[in-house]
Amino acid sequence: MSAVVENVPQIELKALDELWFQVSGTLCNLECSHCFISCSPKNDSFGFLSREEISRRLQESVALGVKEYYFTGGEPFLNKEMVSILEETLTYGPATVLTNGTVLKDEWLLRLRDAEDRSGFTLEFRVSIDGPTKEINDPIRGEGTFERAMKGVEKLVDTGFLPIITMTRTWADEEDLENLEGFRRVLAEHGYTRPRLKILPRLKLGAEMERTSGYSQAERITMEMMTDFDESQLVCNHSRVVSDRGIHVCPILLDAPDSILGDSLIESQQPFPLSHGACLTCYQYGSICSNPSSLKPE
């Protein structure tokens, strides 16, 4: 449970608009050197969520007014129930799945295409690719992952989905435009002519903390910084995360012991102290976990 921390701003949950599921725990088929929760093929510190557990949480979410659902990991599609989980979720609201795109199967996507067509809600895919070339991406995500992810994007586009391509900035800020243009060119070569692109900041936690550095004690949000600040820019203002350990305040602080706010969604509706370095990254860049409502094809 969270505790009051002196001289640290606290944020209220204004409305539970988004519900996240750590559906594959920390298990991933890749081992990215910047992963903020150090997911890997050997990391089972967080376990899978079953369809039964997710069904229970979906039912619980209705009375609380949840508007959309997100699925993350690890790699969500390592969970063998992932397709049926998404099919059920689309009867409750719009769903987004965060994937590395390397394990997608045609038969899964055809089922999900049909599920979205039958639903009144949308299904979004966010595919993580950390550079427009294998020379930029593969040192971060593993040898051969660029081409494998691009094949996943091709499968999505061929099935009628328009994935959001997310990239973590591991280059200098001034190289953003060059890399965005590079992505547009290479994605067009793979059949995605009007791509949706999103650059994410590095989170200095987990594997990234080992790769470069962690947050210093000076990198914190102060009471003064919150004066006249739009709190809706922070994901903890409008979301919570379900893992096999309970309900967490946000997807980023999964490993932090104080991130667990209870065993039920109702229990999790309590204030949270913005005492972590990663809170500053969210403060600086906005709700980096969520899909921006203004995101459109270029």
Secondary structure, 3 states (H helix, E strand, C coil): CCCCCCCCCEECCCCCCEEEEECCCCECCCCCCCCCCCCECCCCCCCCCCHHHHHHHHHHHHCCCCCEEEEECCCHHHCCCHHHHHHHHCCCCCEEEEECCCCCCHHHHHHHHHHHHHCCCCEEEEEECCCCCHHHHHHHHCCCHHHHHHHHHHHHHHCCCCCEEEEECCCCHHHHHHHHHHHHHHHHHCCCCCCEEEEECCCCCHHHHHHCCCCCCCCCCCCHHHCCCCHHHCHHHCEEEEECCEEECCCCCCCCHHHEEECCCCCCCCCEECCCHHHHHHHHHCCCCCCCCCCCCC
